[in-house]
Amino acid sequence: MIDFFGLFSDNKLHSLEGTDSCMDFVSKSETSLLVQGLLIGKTSQELLDIYFKTSTLSVNGLEGNFVLVLADAVHQTVLLYRHLVGSYDTYYAQTANGFCFGSNLATLARRSGISLRLDEQMLPVLFLYRIIPGYRTLFDGIFKLLPGEMVSWKSGVLQREQLLTMPMFNETNKTNETESIERTEVVLDEMLCDWYSRKPDSAVLLSGGVDSMILQAHWNKIWRRFETCRSPQSAAVVLNHPYTKSDFDYTISAVRQLGTEHLNIDQQPLRAEEMSNIFSQTGEMPNHVQSFYFATLAEGMKKAGFEAGICGEGADGMFGNSCPDDILSALIWQRKIPVPIIRSLAATLLDRIKPQNYYAPILRLANHITDFDYPQHPQNNAAAFTDFNRVEELFGRDGMLEAMRYRRSILDRMDVPLSSTDDPHSLLRAQLIGFFGEGIATATYWCSMFHLHGVEMYNPFQDSRLIRVVSNIQIDARFVHGNPKQILKKALARSVPEEFSRRPKLGFGQPIFSWLAPGGCLYDAVQQIDDQPWLTPKTKQKILATPNWFLWTLLCYDLWHKTFFCP
């Protein structure tokens, strides 16, 4: 197993378990330092030597995507640090007798010694965003490291300190489009070369979109420097269903263009028993049905001899997505229709002519660009599946607003400004809320699924070196209206025909609603969903009658809750 677990109790370190070849681990006397992930700048031994001299865990000058864990039994000290992103969640809990920490939430929940209780304040967050971002978990009293945060436990005293924030990445000179493309390509090569030196038997998780294709193009370049007998590697998980045929064709077209040796791994329709088993092993909640597939993907890659996967998660949150674009569209409509009441009437008319159209929400957003408590504001609205009406019905408007504010508070901890001279409309916050919210949580969940089979994952778009590059792109080059991820697309066009860099992103079609409906493989589990104090029988029946993403989240929660709270 790749996961680790540690327990301080009765003034002694009783265990620091789980280290293996996927971790850097050094120890001297009764002090140990564990590095999980890709650390650049200092070795584990150098960091341990600095600690002995200064009694601090120095993070200055460190780059990469990693977590540091130091346990000092002599001085009854634990130091936990997560670099700006870090692809690994680290959980911790203070108990009556000491301090418990680890990278697997299920293990920590069962072995911490605390009485497990549900953190009910996180329920509105879960049902809005299908995942718990930030420092909280669904277990009351069990927390996780924020990006850039160090948690110290010294002789029974717990402290949290934010060591790294977004302004620390700012440089005096911002790069234009051409300069940004050059820097992006140079840093991608550097990062993947570092990864190859650590895990040469890795495969890019190739979906065929711009994010995974540019990683594959650069991985191919690194691979061919060292490998002469084999083709570069790629892998994907495949669900054989008409809804997913376009996804499969999309991937195969990228494989043919890039010339990889590709591994397809078959995914069977989900079963409730399989979902419960994964919950039991990870303790975490997914945000999408495909998150469960990563366990199958890791198992298949392990059998094929791969040590790790290289994943494109995080590119949207760094290089561009629809959230800033929605604000830019709303600003255009503010100028075209300057009277708010007319915009509202136009939105209502559009809804009657064509329900679920694109322009009505944009017209309404034009009336609320500076109202960050407006539910459909891009800083709150994670995706089209976010059901604010249902969450407000179940948990009240105050509960819904508090959930949105909790998610936005992550940006406050990262010191992302509300606005600036070159970003007066908070485009950066609209983009980064998804990155530091669901983006990081999704990547770490996928890492956990890989860990179930002893496989590691690297997320280059969450490496601090690339974050440094993107943080210094001029605002007008980073946010191009109607063309998200412009820098990545133009960089990819240097390696493949331009039509590949410009083709639209697919929506990852899945038969989940068919699975939830009568006759589907999850229907029986849906019918067995337990009653909850916050779920009235009438509302429950309405939810169960309509297969949608809210029902999917309710099913996941029900299976998770039964796993940990129903003997």
C-alpha positions as CSV (number, residue, x, y, z in Angstrom):
1,M,0.0,0.0,0.0
2,I,1.1,3.6,-0.7
3,D,-0.9,5.1,2.1
4,F,0.6,6.0,5.5
5,F,-0.7,6.1,9.0
6,G,0.7,7.5,12.2
7,L,-0.4,7.7,15.9
8,F,0.9,9.6,18.8
9,S,-0.6,8.5,22.1
10,D,0.6,8.6,25.7
11,N,3.6,10.8,24.7
12,K,4.9,8.1,22.3
13,L,4.8,7.5,18.6
14,H,3.1,4.2,18.4
15,S,3.2,3.8,14.6
16,L,4.3,5.4,11.4
17,E,3.1,2.7,8.9
18,G,2.6,2.2,5.2
19,T,5.8,3.5,3.7
20,D,7.0,1.7,0.5
21,S,8.9,2.3,-2.7
22,C,6.4,5.0,-3.8
23,M,7.5,7.2,-0.9
24,D,10.8,8.8,0.2
25,F,11.4,7.9,3.8
26,V,14.3,8.8,6.0
27,S,14.8,8.2,9.7
28,K,17.4,9.1,12.3
29,S,17.0,7.9,15.8
30,E,13.4,8.5,16.7
31,T,12.7,11.1,14.1
32,S,11.3,10.2,10.7
33,L,10.5,12.2,7.6
34,L,8.2,10.9,4.9
35,V,7.7,12.5,1.4
36,Q,4.7,11.5,-0.6
37,G,4.7,12.8,-4.2
38,L,7.2,14.6,-6.4
39,L,9.6,16.8,-4.4
40,I,12.1,19.1,-6.1
41,G,14.7,21.4,-4.5
42,K,16.0,19.4,-1.5
43,T,16.2,15.8,-0.7
44,S,14.4,14.1,2.2
45,Q,17.7,13.8,4.1
46,E,18.5,17.5,3.6
47,L,15.1,18.5,5.0
48,L,15.6,16.2,8.0
49,D,19.1,17.6,8.6
50,I,17.7,21.2,8.6
51,Y,15.0,20.1,11.1
52,F,17.7,18.9,13.5
53,K,19.5,22.2,13.2
54,T,16.5,24.5,13.4
55,S,13.5,22.5,14.8
56,T,11.5,23.6,11.8
57,L,10.4,21.9,8.6
58,S,11.8,24.3,6.0
59,V,9.7,24.6,2.8
60,N,11.5,27.5,1.2
61,G,12.7,26.8,-2.4
62,L,10.7,23.6,-2.7
63,E,8.8,22.8,-5.9
64,G,6.7,20.0,-7.1
65,N,3.5,18.3,-5.9
66,F,4.0,16.6,-2.6
67,V,3.2,16.2,1.1
68,L,5.7,16.2,3.9
69,V,5.2,14.3,7.2
70,L,7.7,14.6,10.1
71,A,7.3,12.6,13.3
72,D,9.6,13.4,16.2
73,A,9.0,11.0,19.1
74,V,11.7,12.6,21.3
75,H,10.1,16.0,21.2
76,Q,6.5,14.8,20.9
77,T,6.1,16.7,17.6
78,V,4.3,16.0,14.3
79,L,4.6,18.4,11.4
80,L,2.4,17.9,8.3
81,Y,2.8,20.1,5.2
82,R,1.0,20.0,1.9
83,H,2.7,21.9,-1.0
84,L,0.6,24.4,-2.9
85,V,-1.6,21.6,-4.2
86,G,-0.2,18.2,-3.4
87,S,-2.0,15.3,-5.0
88,Y,-2.3,13.5,-1.7
89,D,-4.8,14.4,1.0
90,T,-3.4,14.2,4.5
91,Y,-6.0,13.8,7.3
92,Y,-5.5,14.4,11.0
93,A,-7.5,14.3,14.3
94,Q,-6.7,15.3,17.8
95,T,-7.8,12.7,20.3
96,A,-8.1,12.6,24.1
97,N,-4.8,10.8,24.3
98,G,-2.8,12.3,21.4
99,F,-2.7,12.9,17.7
100,C,-3.6,10.7,14.7
101,F,-2.7,11.4,11.0
102,G,-2.6,9.6,7.7
103,S,-3.4,9.6,4.0
104,N,-6.4,7.3,4.1
105,L,-9.6,8.7,5.6
106,A,-11.2,5.3,6.3
107,T,-8.1,4.0,8.1
108,L,-7.9,7.2,10.2
109,A,-11.6,7.1,11.0
110,R,-11.4,3.5,12.3
111,R,-8.0,3.7,14.1
112,S,-8.0,7.2,15.6
113,G,-9.9,6.2,18.7
114,I,-12.4,9.0,18.4
115,S,-16.1,8.3,18.4
116,L,-17.3,8.7,14.8
117,R,-19.9,11.4,14.3
118,L,-21.3,12.9,11.2
119,D,-20.4,16.6,10.5
120,E,-23.9,17.7,9.6
121,Q,-22.7,21.2,8.6
122,M,-21.0,19.6,5.6
123,L,-24.2,18.0,4.2
124,P,-25.3,21.1,2.2
125,V,-21.7,21.3,0.8
126,L,-21.8,17.7,-0.3
127,F,-25.2,18.0,-2.0
128,L,-24.2,21.2,-3.8
129,Y,-20.8,20.1,-5.0
130,R,-20.8,16.3,-4.7
131,I,-17.5,16.5,-2.8
132,I,-16.1,18.1,0.4
133,P,-13.5,20.7,-0.6
134,G,-11.3,22.6,1.9
135,Y,-10.2,21.4,5.3
136,R,-13.4,19.6,6.5
137,T,-14.6,16.1,6.0
138,L,-17.9,14.3,6.6
139,F,-16.5,13.1,9.9
140,D,-16.8,15.6,12.8
141,G,-13.3,16.2,14.2
142,I,-11.3,14.8,11.3
143,F,-9.7,17.4,9.1
144,K,-7.4,17.5,6.1
145,L,-4.5,19.8,5.1
146,L,-5.3,22.8,2.9
147,P,-3.0,23.6,0.0
148,G,0.1,25.4,1.3
149,E,-0.8,24.7,5.0
150,M,1.4,23.3,7.7
151,V,-0.2,21.7,10.8
152,S,1.9,21.2,13.8
153,W,1.2,19.1,16.9
154,K,3.6,19.7,19.7
155,S,3.2,18.2,23.2
156,G,-0.6,18.2,22.8
157,V,-1.0,21.7,21.2
158,L,-2.4,21.8,17.6
159,Q,-1.6,24.8,15.4
160,R,-2.4,25.5,11.7
161,E,-0.4,27.9,9.6
162,Q,-0.7,29.0,6.0
163,L,2.9,28.9,4.6
164,L,2.2,29.3,0.9
165,T,-0.4,31.6,-0.8
166,M,-1.1,32.6,-4.4
167,P,0.6,36.0,-4.2
168,M,3.9,34.3,-3.4
169,F,3.9,33.0,-7.0
170,N,3.5,36.5,-8.5
171,E,6.4,37.9,-10.6
172,T,7.0,41.5,-11.6
173,N,6.7,40.9,-15.3
174,K,3.7,39.1,-16.7
175,T,4.0,37.1,-19.9
176,N,2.1,37.6,-23.1
177,E,0.6,34.7,-25.1
178,T,3.8,33.8,-27.0
179,E,6.0,33.9,-23.9
180,S,3.4,31.9,-21.9
181,I,3.3,29.2,-24.5
182,E,7.1,28.9,-24.5
183,R,7.3,28.8,-20.7
184,T,4.5,26.2,-20.5
185,E,6.3,23.9,-22.9
186,V,9.6,24.2,-21.1
187,V,8.2,23.5,-17.7
188,L,6.1,20.6,-19.0
189,D,9.3,19.0,-20.3
190,E,11.1,19.7,-17.0
191,M,8.3,18.2,-14.9
192,L,7.8,15.1,-17.0
193,C,11.6,14.5,-17.1
194,D,11.7,14.6,-13.3
195,W,8.8,12.2,-13.2
196,Y,10.4,9.8,-15.7
197,S,13.5,9.6,-13.6
198,R,11.3,8.5,-10.7
199,K,8.6,6.4,-12.4
200,P,9.7,5.5,-15.9
201,D,7.0,2.8,-16.1
202,S,4.2,5.3,-16.3
203,A,1.3,5.8,-18.7
204,V,-0.5,9.0,-19.5
205,L,-4.3,8.7,-18.8
206,L,-5.3,9.7,-22.3
207,S,-8.9,10.8,-22.9
208,G,-8.1,12.7,-26.1
209,G,-8.8,16.2,-24.9
210,V,-6.3,19.0,-25.0
211,D,-5.2,18.4,-21.4
212,S,-4.2,14.8,-21.8
213,M,-3.0,15.2,-25.4
214,I,-0.4,17.8,-24.5
215,L,0.8,15.7,-21.6
216,Q,1.1,12.7,-23.9
217,A,3.0,14.8,-26.6
218,H,5.5,15.9,-24.0
219,W,5.7,12.4,-22.4
220,N,6.5,11.0,-25.8
221,K,9.3,13.5,-26.2
222,I,10.8,12.6,-22.8
223,W,10.3,8.9,-23.4
224,R,12.1,8.9,-26.7
225,R,15.2,10.4,-25.1
226,F,15.6,7.2,-23.0
227,E,13.6,4.5,-24.6
228,T,14.6,3.0,-28.0
229,C,12.8,-0.4,-28.0
230,R,9.3,0.6,-26.8
231,S,6.6,3.1,-27.8
232,P,5.4,5.7,-25.3
233,Q,2.6,4.5,-23.1
234,S,-1.0,5.6,-22.6
235,A,-4.0,4.1,-20.9
236,A,-7.8,4.6,-20.5
237,V,-10.8,2.9,-19.0
238,V,-13.6,1.9,-21.3
239,L,-17.3,1.3,-20.5
240,N,-18.9,-0.6,-23.3
241,H,-22.1,1.4,-23.8
242,P,-23.7,3.5,-26.6
243,Y,-23.4,6.6,-24.4
244,T,-19.7,6.2,-24.2
245,K,-18.9,5.3,-27.8
246,S,-18.0,8.9,-28.7
247,D,-15.6,9.1,-25.8
248,F,-13.9,5.9,-26.9
249,D,-13.6,7.1,-30.5
250,Y,-12.2,10.4,-29.2
251,T,-9.5,8.6,-27.3
252,I,-8.5,6.3,-30.1
253,S,-8.2,9.2,-32.5
254,A,-5.7,10.7,-30.1
255,V,-3.8,7.4,-29.7
256,R,-3.4,7.1,-33.5
257,Q,-2.3,10.7,-33.8
258,L,0.3,10.4,-31.0
259,G,1.5,6.9,-31.8
260,T,1.3,5.5,-28.3
261,E,1.2,1.9,-27.1
262,H,-2.3,2.1,-25.6
263,L,-3.9,0.0,-22.9
264,N,-7.7,-0.1,-22.8
265,I,-9.2,-1.5,-19.6
266,D,-12.8,-2.6,-19.5
267,Q,-15.2,-1.1,-16.9
268,Q,-18.3,-3.1,-15.9
269,P,-21.5,-1.3,-14.9
270,L,-21.4,-0.1,-11.3
271,R,-22.8,-2.2,-8.5
272,A,-23.8,-0.9,-5.1
273,E,-21.7,-3.6,-3.5
274,E,-18.6,-2.3,-5.4
275,M,-19.4,1.3,-4.4
276,S,-19.7,0.3,-0.7
277,N,-16.5,-1.6,-0.8
278,I,-14.6,1.4,-2.2
279,F,-16.2,3.7,0.4
280,S,-15.1,1.3,3.1
281,Q,-11.5,1.4,1.8
282,T,-11.2,5.2,1.2
283,G,-13.8,6.8,3.5
284,E,-14.2,9.5,0.8
285,M,-17.0,10.7,-1.4
286,P,-16.7,10.9,-5.2
287,N,-18.0,13.8,-7.3
288,H,-18.7,11.9,-10.5
289,V,-19.6,8.3,-11.5
290,Q,-16.3,8.1,-13.4
291,S,-14.3,8.6,-10.2
292,F,-15.2,5.0,-9.3
293,Y,-13.6,3.8,-12.6
294,F,-10.2,4.9,-11.4
295,A,-10.1,1.8,-9.2
296,T,-10.6,-0.4,-12.2
297,L,-8.1,1.6,-14.2
298,A,-5.4,1.3,-11.5
299,E,-6.1,-2.5,-11.2
300,G,-5.6,-3.0,-14.9
301,M,-2.5,-0.8,-15.1
302,K,-1.0,-2.7,-12.1
303,K,-1.6,-6.0,-13.9
304,A,0.1,-4.6,-17.0
305,G,3.2,-3.6,-15.1
306,F,2.7,0.1,-14.7
307,E,3.8,1.9,-11.6
308,A,2.0,5.2,-12.1
309,G,-0.4,7.2,-14.2
310,I,0.0,10.8,-15.4
311,C,-3.3,12.7,-15.2
312,G,-4.5,15.9,-16.8
313,E,-6.8,16.9,-13.9
314,G,-6.4,20.6,-13.0
315,A,-5.8,22.1,-16.4
316,D,-9.3,23.7,-16.5
317,G,-8.7,25.3,-13.2
318,M,-5.4,26.8,-14.2
319,F,-5.6,27.6,-17.9
320,G,-9.3,28.3,-18.4
321,N,-12.8,27.1,-18.1
322,S,-16.4,28.3,-18.6
323,C,-16.6,30.3,-15.3
324,P,-14.6,33.4,-16.2
325,D,-16.1,33.1,-19.7
326,D,-19.6,33.4,-18.2
327,I,-18.6,36.6,-16.5
328,L,-17.2,38.0,-19.7
329,S,-20.4,37.1,-21.5
330,A,-22.5,38.8,-18.8
331,L,-20.4,42.0,-19.1
332,I,-21.1,42.1,-22.8
333,W,-24.9,41.8,-22.1
334,Q,-24.6,44.5,-19.5
335,R,-23.4,46.9,-22.2
336,K,-25.9,45.7,-24.8
337,I,-28.9,45.9,-22.4
338,P,-28.0,48.4,-19.7
339,V,-31.3,48.2,-17.8
340,P,-31.5,45.3,-15.3
341,I,-35.2,44.9,-15.4
342,I,-35.2,44.5,-19.2
343,R,-32.4,41.8,-18.8
344,S,-34.6,40.0,-16.3
345,L,-37.7,40.1,-18.7
346,A,-35.5,39.0,-21.6
347,A,-34.3,36.0,-19.5
348,T,-37.8,35.0,-18.6
349,L,-38.9,35.2,-22.2
350,L,-36.0,33.1,-23.4
351,D,-36.8,30.4,-20.7
352,R,-40.4,30.2,-22.1
353,I,-39.2,30.0,-25.7
354,K,-36.4,27.5,-25.0
355,P,-36.0,26.0,-21.5
356,Q,-32.5,25.4,-20.3
357,N,-30.9,27.7,-22.8
358,Y,-27.5,29.3,-22.4
359,Y,-28.4,33.0,-22.6
360,A,-31.1,33.3,-19.8
361,P,-28.7,32.5,-17.0
362,I,-26.1,34.8,-18.5
363,L,-28.6,37.7,-18.6
364,R,-29.5,37.1,-15.0
365,L,-25.8,36.9,-14.0
366,A,-25.4,40.3,-15.6
367,N,-27.6,41.6,-12.8
368,H,-25.5,39.9,-10.1
369,I,-21.8,40.1,-11.1
370,T,-20.8,41.6,-7.8
371,D,-23.3,39.6,-5.7
372,F,-21.2,36.6,-4.5
373,D,-24.2,35.1,-2.6
374,Y,-26.1,34.8,-5.8
375,P,-26.3,31.0,-6.2
376,Q,-25.7,31.0,-10.0
377,H,-22.6,33.2,-9.7
378,P,-19.6,31.4,-11.1
379,Q,-17.9,31.5,-7.7
380,N,-20.7,29.3,-6.4
381,N,-22.0,27.3,-9.3
382,A,-19.7,24.3,-9.7
383,A,-21.4,22.9,-12.8
384,A,-24.7,22.4,-14.5
385,F,-25.6,19.6,-12.1
386,T,-25.6,21.9,-9.0
387,D,-29.2,21.9,-7.7
388,F,-29.6,25.0,-5.5
389,N,-33.3,24.7,-5.3
390,R,-33.2,21.2,-3.9
391,V,-30.4,22.0,-1.4
392,E,-32.4,25.1,-0.2
393,E,-35.5,22.9,0.2
394,L,-33.6,20.4,2.4
395,F,-31.3,22.5,4.4
396,G,-32.8,26.0,4.2
397,R,-31.4,29.1,2.5
398,D,-29.0,29.9,5.4
399,G,-27.5,26.4,5.1
400,M,-27.1,26.8,1.4
401,L,-25.5,30.2,1.7
402,E,-23.1,29.0,4.4
403,A,-22.1,26.1,2.2
404,M,-21.2,28.5,-0.7
405,R,-19.3,30.7,1.7
406,Y,-17.4,27.8,3.1
407,R,-16.2,26.8,-0.4
408,R,-15.2,30.4,-1.2
409,S,-13.3,30.7,2.1
410,I,-10.6,28.4,0.5
411,L,-9.7,31.3,-1.8
412,D,-9.5,33.6,1.2
413,R,-7.0,31.2,2.9
414,M,-5.0,31.2,-0.4
415,D,-5.1,35.1,-0.4
416,V,-6.7,35.3,-3.8
417,P,-7.8,38.9,-4.1
418,L,-11.5,39.9,-4.6
419,S,-10.3,42.1,-7.5
420,S,-7.3,43.9,-8.8
421,T,-6.4,46.6,-11.3
422,D,-5.9,44.1,-14.1
423,D,-8.8,41.8,-12.9
424,P,-11.6,44.1,-11.7
425,H,-14.3,41.5,-12.3
426,S,-12.7,38.7,-10.3
427,L,-12.1,36.4,-13.2
428,L,-9.3,34.8,-11.3
429,R,-11.4,33.9,-8.3
430,A,-14.1,32.5,-10.6
431,Q,-11.5,30.2,-12.1
432,L,-9.5,29.2,-9.0
433,I,-12.5,28.4,-6.9
434,G,-13.0,25.2,-9.0
435,F,-9.2,24.5,-8.9
436,F,-8.8,24.7,-5.2
437,G,-12.3,23.3,-4.6
438,E,-13.4,20.3,-6.7
439,G,-10.2,20.2,-8.8
440,I,-7.9,19.3,-6.0
441,A,-10.5,17.1,-4.2
442,T,-11.1,15.2,-7.4
443,A,-7.4,14.6,-8.1
444,T,-6.8,13.4,-4.5
445,Y,-9.8,11.1,-4.7
446,W,-8.4,9.6,-7.9
447,C,-5.1,9.2,-6.2
448,S,-6.8,7.3,-3.4
449,M,-8.4,5.0,-5.9
450,F,-5.0,4.3,-7.4
451,H,-3.6,3.6,-4.0
452,L,-6.1,0.8,-3.5
453,H,-3.9,-1.2,-6.0
454,G,-0.5,0.2,-5.1
455,V,-0.3,2.5,-8.1
456,E,0.8,6.2,-7.9
457,M,-0.6,9.2,-9.8
458,Y,1.1,12.4,-10.9
459,N,-0.9,15.5,-11.8
460,P,1.5,17.9,-13.7
461,F,-1.2,20.7,-13.9
462,Q,-1.1,20.7,-10.1
463,D,2.7,20.9,-9.8
464,S,3.8,24.3,-8.3
465,R,6.2,24.9,-11.2
466,L,3.4,25.0,-13.7
467,I,1.2,26.9,-11.3
468,R,4.0,29.5,-11.2
469,V,4.0,29.8,-15.0
470,V,0.2,30.2,-15.2
471,S,0.0,32.7,-12.3
472,N,2.1,35.1,-14.3
473,I,0.2,35.0,-17.6
474,Q,-1.3,38.4,-18.5
475,I,-5.0,38.4,-17.7
476,D,-6.1,39.2,-21.2
477,A,-4.0,36.2,-22.5
478,R,-5.2,33.9,-19.8
479,F,-8.9,34.7,-20.2
480,V,-9.9,34.9,-23.9
481,H,-13.6,35.2,-24.3
482,G,-15.1,32.2,-26.1
483,N,-11.8,30.4,-26.1
484,P,-10.8,28.8,-22.8
485,K,-7.4,27.3,-22.4
486,Q,-6.0,29.3,-25.4
487,I,-2.4,28.9,-24.2
488,L,-2.7,25.1,-23.9
489,K,-4.4,24.8,-27.3
490,K,-1.7,26.8,-29.1
491,A,1.0,24.9,-27.3
492,L,-0.6,21.6,-28.4
493,A,-0.8,22.8,-32.0
494,R,3.0,22.7,-32.1
495,S,2.9,18.9,-31.7
496,V,-0.3,17.8,-33.5
497,P,-2.4,19.1,-36.4
498,E,-4.4,22.2,-35.3
499,E,-7.8,20.5,-35.6
500,F,-6.8,18.3,-32.7
501,S,-6.0,21.2,-30.5
502,R,-9.3,23.0,-31.4
503,R,-11.7,20.1,-31.3
504,P,-14.5,20.5,-28.6
505,K,-14.3,18.8,-25.3
506,L,-16.6,15.9,-24.8
507,G,-18.9,15.7,-21.8
508,F,-18.0,12.1,-20.8
509,G,-21.4,10.7,-21.4
510,Q,-22.4,8.0,-18.9
511,P,-25.5,5.8,-18.5
512,I,-25.8,6.7,-14.8
513,F,-29.4,7.9,-15.1
514,S,-30.3,4.6,-16.7
515,W,-28.6,2.7,-13.9
516,L,-30.6,4.6,-11.4
517,A,-33.9,4.1,-13.1
518,P,-36.2,1.0,-12.9
519,G,-34.4,-2.0,-14.4
520,G,-31.0,-0.4,-13.9
521,C,-28.1,-2.0,-12.0
522,L,-28.4,0.6,-9.1
523,Y,-32.2,0.7,-8.9
524,D,-32.5,-1.7,-6.0
525,A,-30.0,0.3,-4.0
526,V,-32.0,3.4,-4.8
527,Q,-35.1,1.8,-3.4
528,Q,-33.2,1.0,-0.2
529,I,-32.1,4.5,0.6
530,D,-32.6,5.2,4.3
531,D,-34.7,7.9,5.8
532,Q,-32.8,10.9,7.2
533,P,-33.8,13.6,9.6
534,W,-33.3,16.3,7.0
535,L,-35.1,14.3,4.2
536,T,-38.9,14.4,4.5
537,P,-40.8,11.3,3.1
538,K,-42.5,13.5,0.5
539,T,-39.2,15.1,-0.7
540,K,-37.5,11.7,-0.7
541,Q,-40.2,10.2,-3.0
542,K,-39.8,13.1,-5.4
543,I,-36.0,12.6,-5.5
544,L,-36.3,8.9,-6.0
545,A,-38.8,9.4,-8.8
546,T,-36.4,11.3,-11.0
547,P,-33.0,9.9,-11.9
548,N,-30.6,12.8,-11.9
549,W,-27.3,13.9,-10.3
550,F,-28.9,14.8,-7.0
551,L,-30.3,11.3,-6.7
552,W,-26.8,10.0,-7.5
553,T,-25.3,12.0,-4.7
554,L,-28.0,10.8,-2.3
555,L,-27.3,7.2,-3.2
556,C,-23.6,7.7,-2.7
557,Y,-24.2,9.3,0.7
558,D,-26.6,6.6,1.7
559,L,-24.1,3.8,0.9
560,W,-21.3,5.8,2.6
561,H,-23.4,6.4,5.7
562,K,-24.4,2.8,6.0
563,T,-20.7,1.8,5.7
564,F,-19.6,3.9,8.7
565,F,-22.6,4.5,10.9
566,C,-24.9,1.5,10.5
567,P,-23.5,-1.7,12.0
